[in-house]
Amino acid sequence: MNIFKLHEQKPVRLGHKKANNDKKSKMEEKGQLNLFEKKPAKIFSIDKKLSAFEQAFVFDENGDTQARELYLKAIEENDCSADSYCNLGILEAHDSNYVKAIDYFSHALAIEPRHFEAHFNLANLYFDNEDLNLARLHYEMALKIDPDDANIYFNLGLVQVMQNDIDGAIQSFTTYLSMAGDQEALKTRVLLNQLTESRKV
C-alpha cells in the first residue's frame, strides 16, 4: 500500500470563519478570516442603534476585548445566540482555550444544528488537535450545508490525505481548484499533481 506523505510538518488548513448573521445585518460578505491574525487596536465609535450582536461583531473585527462581553450580552438577549456562541468559540480557540471553544461551538449547534460556521470552525479545531475523524465529520456536515464554500473542500482534502484517502483528496482538491482564485490554486495544483503521481507508484 502506498502512503502519500504531505510533508514532515502538519499541513496548514484554511482559517476559521466568523458568524456575522449576514442574512440579517449584511455587515459583511462571508469570507476567509484568519484566526491568528491580530488587528491593531483602533479607536472607533459605535452606533447605539446596533443590536448587542452587531456591536460585538464590530468590536471583534477591530480586535477589541469588549467583544466577548457583548457576545454574552447578545446571548442573554436572544440576539443571534448561535452566531454569538460561534464567535466566542473562535475567540477562545485564538487563546488556546480549546475545551471552552468546543463548548461554545457545541452551544451554537445545539441552538442551530445546521450552523455552517460552527461546523466549519469545530472541524478546524479538531483538525488542529489531530482528531481527524471528528474533523472530517464536521467538514462533511458543513459541506452539506454550504457546498459552494471552497475552503471546506481544501480542508477536507487535507484530512483525506492524512487518512490516506487519496482518491477522496484528489476529488476534494479538484473541486477546490474549480472554485478558487488563481493565487490560491497554484499551491493546490502542485499538491494535486503530487497526489496523482503517488497513485501511479
Phi and psi in degrees as GROMACS dihedral restraints (atoms count N, CA, C in turn):
[ dihedral_restraints ]
;  ai    aj    ak    al  type     phi  dphi    fc
    3     4     5     6     1   -91.1    20    10
    4     5     6     7     1   122.0    20    10
    6     7     8     9     1  -105.1    20    10
    7     8     9    10     1   118.8    20    10
    9    10    11    12     1   -81.6    20    10
   10    11    12    13     1   125.8    20    10
   12    13    14    15     1  -103.3    20    10
   13    14    15    16     1   124.3    20    10
   15    16    17    18     1   -61.7    20    10
   16    17    18    19     1   -59.5    20    10
   18    19    20    21     1  -174.4    20    10
   19    20    21    22     1   179.7    20    10
   21    22    23    24     1   -66.8    20    10
   22    23    24    25     1   -35.9    20    10
   24    25    26    27     1   -89.1    20    10
   25    26    27    28     1   158.3    20    10
   27    28    29    30     1   -63.8    20    10
   28    29    30    31     1   136.3    20    10
   30    31    32    33     1   -65.1    20    10
   31    32    33    34     1   154.8    20    10
   33    34    35    36     1   -95.9    20    10
   34    35    36    37     1   118.8    20    10
   36    37    38    39     1   -85.6    20    10
   37    38    39    40     1   167.6    20    10
   39    40    41    42     1   -79.8    20    10
   40    41    42    43     1   150.0    20    10
   42    43    44    45     1   -70.1    20    10
   43    44    45    46     1  -179.6    20    10
   45    46    47    48     1   -72.8    20    10
   46    47    48    49     1   163.9    20    10
   48    49    50    51     1  -124.0    20    10
   49    50    51    52     1   123.9    20    10
   51    52    53    54     1   -77.7    20    10
   52    53    54    55     1   142.7    20    10
   54    55    56    57     1   -82.7    20    10
   55    56    57    58     1   128.1    20    10
   57    58    59    60     1  -123.9    20    10
   58    59    60    61     1    10.8    20    10
   60    61    62    63     1    51.1    20    10
   61    62    63    64     1    45.0    20    10
   63    64    65    66     1   -64.8    20    10
   64    65    66    67     1   -18.7    20    10
   66    67    68    69     1   -67.9    20    10
   67    68    69    70     1   -28.6    20    10
   69    70    71    72     1  -100.6    20    10
   70    71    72    73     1   -53.2    20    10
   72    73    74    75     1   -97.1    20    10
   73    74    75    76     1   -20.6    20    10
   75    76    77    78     1    52.8    20    10
   76    77    78    79     1    36.1    20    10
   78    79    80    81     1   -68.3    20    10
   79    80    81    82     1   -31.5    20    10
   81    82    83    84     1  -163.5    20    10
   82    83    84    85     1   160.9    20    10
   84    85    86    87     1   -73.3    20    10
   85    86    87    88     1   150.4    20    10
   87    88    89    90     1   -61.7    20    10
   88    89    90    91     1   142.0    20    10
   90    91    92    93     1  -168.5    20    10
   91    92    93    94     1   177.3    20    10
   93    94    95    96     1   -74.1    20    10
   94    95    96    97     1   124.0    20    10
   96    97    98    99     1  -120.4    20    10
   97    98    99   100     1   128.9    20    10
   99   100   101   102     1   -85.7    20    10
  100   101   102   103     1   118.0    20    10
  102   103   104   105     1   -59.9    20    10
  103   104   105   106     1   -32.3    20    10
  105   106   107   108     1   -96.5    20    10
  106   107   108   109     1    -0.4    20    10
  108   109   110   111     1   -80.7    20    10
  109   110   111   112     1   123.1    20    10
  111   112   113   114     1   -98.4    20    10
  112   113   114   115     1   130.4    20    10
  114   115   116   117     1   -96.5    20    10
  115   116   117   118     1   142.4    20    10
  117   118   119   120     1   -65.4    20    10
  118   119   120   121     1   146.9    20    10
  120   121   122   123     1   -66.3    20    10
  121   122   123   124     1   140.3    20    10
  123   124   125   126     1  -129.3    20    10
  124   125   126   127     1   151.7    20    10
  126   127   128   129     1   -94.1    20    10
  127   128   129   130     1   126.0    20    10
  129   130   131   132     1  -149.6    20    10
  130   131   132   133     1   161.9    20    10
  132   133   134   135     1  -108.1    20    10
  133   134   135   136     1   148.9    20    10
  135   136   137   138     1  -109.7    20    10
  136   137   138   139     1   134.1    20    10
  138   139   140   141     1   -71.4    20    10
  139   140   141   142     1   117.2    20    10
  141   142   143   144     1   -64.6    20    10
  142   143   144   145     1   -13.3    20    10
  144   145   146   147     1   -78.2    20    10
  145   146   147   148     1   -12.4    20    10
  147   148   149   150     1   -70.0    20    10
  148   149   150   151     1   147.4    20    10
  150   151   152   153     1   -69.6    20    10
  151   152   153   154     1   169.7    20    10
  153   154   155   156     1   -59.3    20    10
  154   155   156   157     1   -41.4    20    10
  156   157   158   159     1   -64.7    20    10
  157   158   159   160     1   -45.5    20    10
  159   160   161   162     1   -62.2    20    10
  160   161   162   163     1   -40.1    20    10
  162   163   164   165     1   -63.5    20    10
  163   164   165   166     1   -44.3    20    10
  165   166   167   168     1   -59.1    20    10
  166   167   168   169     1   -42.7    20    10
  168   169   170   171     1   -63.6    20    10
  169   170   171   172     1   -41.7    20    10
  171   172   173   174     1   -63.2    20    10
  172   173   174   175     1   -46.3    20    10
  174   175   176   177     1   -61.1    20    10
  175   176   177   178     1   -43.1    20    10
  177   178   179   180     1   -59.9    20    10
  178   179   180   181     1   -47.5    20    10
  180   181   182   183     1   -62.1    20    10
  181   182   183   184     1   -25.7    20    10
  183   184   185   186     1   -98.3    20    10
  184   185   186   187     1    10.0    20    10
  186   187   188   189     1    70.8    20    10
  187   188   189   190     1    22.1    20    10
  189   190   191   192     1   -89.4    20    10
  190   191   192   193     1   131.7    20    10
  192   193   194   195     1   -66.3    20    10
  193   194   195   196     1   -16.3    20    10
  195   196   197   198     1   -65.6    20    10
  196   197   198   199     1   -13.0    20    10
  198   199   200   201     1   -57.3    20    10
  199   200   201   202     1   -41.7    20    10
  201   202   203   204     1   -57.5    20    10
  202   203   204   205     1   -49.6    20    10
  204   205   206   207     1   -60.0    20    10
  205   206   207   208     1   -40.4    20    10
  207   208   209   210     1   -72.5    20    10
  208   209   210   211     1   -34.8    20    10
  210   211   212   213     1   -62.8    20    10
  211   212   213   214     1   -42.2    20    10
  213   214   215   216     1   -64.0    20    10
  214   215   216   217     1   -38.1    20    10
  216   217   218   219     1   -64.2    20    10
  217   218   219   220     1   -40.7    20    10
  219   220   221   222     1   -61.5    20    10
  220   221   222   223     1   -39.6    20    10
  222   223   224   225     1   -63.2    20    10
  223   224   225   226     1   -44.2    20    10
  225   226   227   228     1   -59.3    20    10
  226   227   228   229     1   -35.4    20    10
  228   229   230   231     1   -89.9    20    10
  229   230   231   232     1     5.6    20    10
  231   232   233   234     1    56.0    20    10
  232   233   234   235     1    37.8    20    10
  234   235   236   237     1  -105.0    20    10
  235   236   237   238     1    99.7    20    10
  237   238   239   240     1    55.2    20    10
  238   239   240   241     1    49.9    20    10
  240   241   242   243     1   -58.8    20    10
  241   242   243   244     1   -44.9    20    10
  243   244   245   246     1   -62.3    20    10
  244   245   246   247     1   -43.6    20    10
  246   247   248   249     1   -64.2    20    10
  247   248   249   250     1   -39.3    20    10
  249   250   251   252     1   -63.9    20    10
  250   251   252   253     1   -45.8    20    10
  252   253   254   255     1   -60.9    20    10
  253   254   255   256     1   -41.6    20    10
  255   256   257   258     1   -59.5    20    10
  256   257   258   259     1   -48.0    20    10
  258   259   260   261     1   -70.4    20    10
  259   260   261   262     1   -31.2    20    10
  261   262   263   264     1   -63.9    20    10
  262   263   264   265     1   -37.4    20    10
  264   265   266   267     1   -60.2    20    10
  265   266   267   268     1   -41.1    20    10
  267   268   269   270     1   -64.2    20    10
  268   269   270   271     1   -43.0    20    10
  270   271   272   273     1   -61.6    20    10
  271   272   273   274     1   -40.9    20    10
  273   274   275   276     1   -68.7    20    10
  274   275   276   277     1   -40.0    20    10
  276   277   278   279     1   -62.4    20    10
  277   278   279   280     1   -39.6    20    10
  279   280   281   282     1   -59.6    20    10
  280   281   282   283     1   -34.1    20    10
  282   283   284   285     1   -91.9    20    10
  283   284   285   286     1    12.4    20    10
  285   286   287   288     1    64.0    20    10
  286   287   288   289     1    24.0    20    10
  288   289   290   291     1   -93.1    20    10
  289   290   291   292     1    73.1    20    10
  291   292   293   294     1   -66.6    20    10
  292   293   294   295     1   -38.5    20    10
  294   295   296   297     1   -63.6    20    10
  295   296   297   298     1   -44.3    20    10
  297   298   299   300     1   -66.5    20    10
  298   299   300   301     1   -37.2    20    10
  300   301   302   303     1   -62.8    20    10
  301   302   303   304     1   -45.9    20    10
  303   304   305   306     1   -60.5    20    10
  304   305   306   307     1   -40.6    20    10
  306   307   308   309     1   -60.6    20    10
  307   308   309   310     1   -45.0    20    10
  309   310   311   312     1   -66.0    20    10
  310   311   312   313     1   -44.2    20    10
  312   313   314   315     1   -62.0    20    10
  313   314   315   316     1   -39.0    20    10
  315   316   317   318     1   -65.3    20    10
  316   317   318   319     1   -37.8    20    10
  318   319   320   321     1   -61.9    20    10
  319   320   321   322     1   -41.8    20    10
  321   322   323   324     1   -59.5    20    10
  322   323   324   325     1   -42.4    20    10
  324   325   326   327     1   -73.3    20    10
  325   326   327   328     1   -28.4    20    10
  327   328   329   330     1   -66.1    20    10
  328   329   330   331     1   -35.7    20    10
  330   331   332   333     1   -77.4    20    10
  331   332   333   334     1   -43.7    20    10
  333   334   335   336     1  -136.8    20    10
  334   335   336   337     1    90.0    20    10
  336   337   338   339     1   -57.2    20    10
  337   338   339   340     1   -24.0    20    10
  339   340   341   342     1  -103.5    20    10
  340   341   342   343     1    35.1    20    10
  342   343   344   345     1   -77.8    20    10
  343   344   345   346     1   106.7    20    10
  345   346   347   348     1   -56.4    20    10
  346   347   348   349     1   -54.1    20    10
  348   349   350   351     1   -63.1    20    10
  349   350   351   352     1   -35.8    20    10
  351   352   353   354     1   -64.3    20    10
  352   353   354   355     1   -43.5    20    10
  354   355   356   357     1   -62.7    20    10
  355   356   357   358     1   -46.1    20    10
  357   358   359   360     1   -62.1    20    10
  358   359   360   361     1   -46.7    20    10
  360   361   362   363     1   -69.4    20    10
  361   362   363   364     1   -36.2    20    10
  363   364   365   366     1   -64.8    20    10
  364   365   366   367     1   -41.5    20    10
  366   367   368   369     1   -59.3    20    10
  367   368   369   370     1   -44.4    20    10
  369   370   371   372     1   -60.2    20    10
  370   371   372   373     1   -41.2    20    10
  372   373   374   375     1   -64.3    20    10
  373   374   375   376     1   -44.3    20    10
  375   376   377   378     1   -65.2    20    10
  376   377   378   379     1   -38.8    20    10
  378   379   380   381     1   -58.9    20    10
  379   380   381   382     1   -48.4    20    10
  381   382   383   384     1   -62.6    20    10
  382   383   384   385     1   -28.1    20    10
  384   385   386   387     1   -99.5    20    10
  385   386   387   388     1    14.6    20    10
  387   388   389   390     1    61.5    20    10
  388   389   390   391     1    28.6    20    10
  390   391   392   393     1   -97.5    20    10
  391   392   393   394     1    81.4    20    10
  393   394   395   396     1   -67.6    20    10
  394   395   396   397     1   -32.8    20    10
  396   397   398   399     1   -64.4    20    10
  397   398   399   400     1   -46.1    20    10
  399   400   401   402     1   -70.8    20    10
  400   401   402   403     1   -34.9    20    10
  402   403   404   405     1   -60.2    20    10
  403   404   405   406     1   -48.2    20    10
  405   406   407   408     1   -62.2    20    10
  406   407   408   409     1   -43.9    20    10
  408   409   410   411     1   -55.2    20    10
  409   410   411   412     1   -47.3    20    10
  411   412   413   414     1   -75.5    20    10
  412   413   414   415     1   -32.3    20    10
  414   415   416   417     1   -63.0    20    10
  415   416   417   418     1   -42.3    20    10
  417   418   419   420     1   -67.0    20    10
  418   419   420   421     1   -35.6    20    10
  420   421   422   423     1   -67.2    20    10
  421   422   423   424     1   -42.3    20    10
  423   424   425   426     1   -61.4    20    10
  424   425   426   427     1   -38.0    20    10
  426   427   428   429     1   -63.1    20    10
  427   428   429   430     1   -37.5    20    10
  429   430   431   432     1   -66.9    20    10
  430   431   432   433     1   -31.7    20    10
  432   433   434   435     1   -77.1    20    10
  433   434   435   436     1   -43.3    20    10
  435   436   437   438     1  -138.9    20    10
  436   437   438   439     1    84.0    20    10
  438   439   440   441     1   -71.2    20    10
  439   440   441   442     1    -3.4    20    10
  441   442   443   444     1   -96.0    20    10
  442   443   444   445     1     5.7    20    10
  444   445   446   447     1   -92.9    20    10
  445   446   447   448     1   112.9    20    10
  447   448   449   450     1   -63.2    20    10
  448   449   450   451     1   -36.2    20    10
  450   451   452   453     1   -60.3    20    10
  451   452   453   454     1   -31.3    20    10
  453   454   455   456     1   -61.8    20    10
  454   455   456   457     1   -44.1    20    10
  456   457   458   459     1   -62.2    20    10
  457   458   459   460     1   -38.5    20    10
  459   460   461   462     1   -65.8    20    10
  460   461   462   463     1   -51.0    20    10
  462   463   464   465     1   -65.7    20    10
  463   464   465   466     1   -39.7    20    10
  465   466   467   468     1   -62.2    20    10
  466   467   468   469     1   -39.5    20    10
  468   469   470   471     1   -59.7    20    10
  469   470   471   472     1   -40.3    20    10
  471   472   473   474     1   -62.3    20    10
  472   473   474   475     1   -44.1    20    10
  474   475   476   477     1   -61.2    20    10
  475   476   477   478     1   -44.4    20    10
  477   478   479   480     1   -62.3    20    10
  478   479   480   481     1   -39.6    20    10
  480   481   482   483     1   -61.2    20    10
  481   482   483   484     1   -46.1    20    10
  483   484   485   486     1   -66.6    20    10
  484   485   486   487     1   -23.5    20    10
  486   487   488   489     1   -94.8    20    10
  487   488   489   490     1     7.7    20    10
  489   490   491   492     1    63.0    20    10
  490   491   492   493     1    28.1    20    10
  492   493   494   495     1   -95.1    20    10
  493   494   495   496     1    75.8    20    10
  495   496   497   498     1   -65.7    20    10
  496   497   498   499     1   -42.0    20    10
  498   499   500   501     1   -61.7    20    10
  499   500   501   502     1   -43.4    20    10
  501   502   503   504     1   -63.2    20    10
  502   503   504   505     1   -41.0    20    10
  504   505   506   507     1   -64.3    20    10
  505   506   507   508     1   -42.7    20    10
  507   508   509   510     1   -60.7    20    10
  508   509   510   511     1   -42.9    20    10
  510   511   512   513     1   -64.2    20    10
  511   512   513   514     1   -43.6    20    10
  513   514   515   516     1   -64.4    20    10
  514   515   516   517     1   -46.0    20    10
  516   517   518   519     1   -67.4    20    10
  517   518   519   520     1   -35.6    20    10
  519   520   521   522     1   -63.2    20    10
  520   521   522   523     1   -42.5    20    10
  522   523   524   525     1   -64.2    20    10
  523   524   525   526     1   -43.7    20    10
  525   526   527   528     1   -56.9    20    10
  526   527   528   529     1   -45.7    20    10
  528   529   530   531     1   -60.4    20    10
  529   530   531   532     1   -35.2    20    10
  531   532   533   534     1   -70.9    20    10
  532   533   534   535     1   -16.4    20    10
  534   535   536   537     1  -109.7    20    10
  535   536   537   538     1   -23.4    20    10
  537   538   539   540     1   -84.2    20    10
  538   539   540   541     1   160.2    20    10
  540   541   542   543     1   -75.2    20    10
  541   542   543   544     1   169.7    20    10
  543   544   545   546     1   -58.0    20    10
  544   545   546   547     1   -44.0    20    10
  546   547   548   549     1   -63.9    20    10
  547   548   549   550     1   -44.4    20    10
  549   550   551   552     1   -68.5    20    10
  550   551   552   553     1   -30.4    20    10
  552   553   554   555     1   -73.1    20    10
  553   554   555   556     1   -26.4    20    10
  555   556   557   558     1   -58.4    20    10
  556   557   558   559     1   -53.0    20    10
  558   559   560   561     1   -64.4    20    10
  559   560   561   562     1   -35.7    20    10
  561   562   563   564     1   -68.2    20    10
  562   563   564   565     1   -35.7    20    10
  564   565   566   567     1   -62.0    20    10
  565   566   567   568     1   -41.4    20    10
  567   568   569   570     1   -61.4    20    10
  568   569   570   571     1   -47.2    20    10
  570   571   572   573     1   -62.4    20    10
  571   572   573   574     1   -43.1    20    10
  573   574   575   576     1   -63.1    20    10
  574   575   576   577     1   -41.0    20    10
  576   577   578   579     1   -61.9    20    10
  577   578   579   580     1   -41.4    20    10
  579   580   581   582     1   -63.0    20    10
  580   581   582   583     1   -42.0    20    10
  582   583   584   585     1   -64.8    20    10
  583   584   585   586     1   -43.4    20    10
  585   586   587   588     1   -63.2    20    10
  586   587   588   589     1   -42.1    20    10
  588   589   590   591     1   -64.7    20    10
  589   590   591   592     1   -35.8    20    10
  591   592   593   594     1   -65.4    20    10
  592   593   594   595     1   -25.6    20    10
  594   595   596   597     1   -73.4    20    10
  595   596   597   598     1   -21.9    20    10
  597   598   599   600     1   -82.2    20    10
  598   599   600   601     1   -20.2    20    10
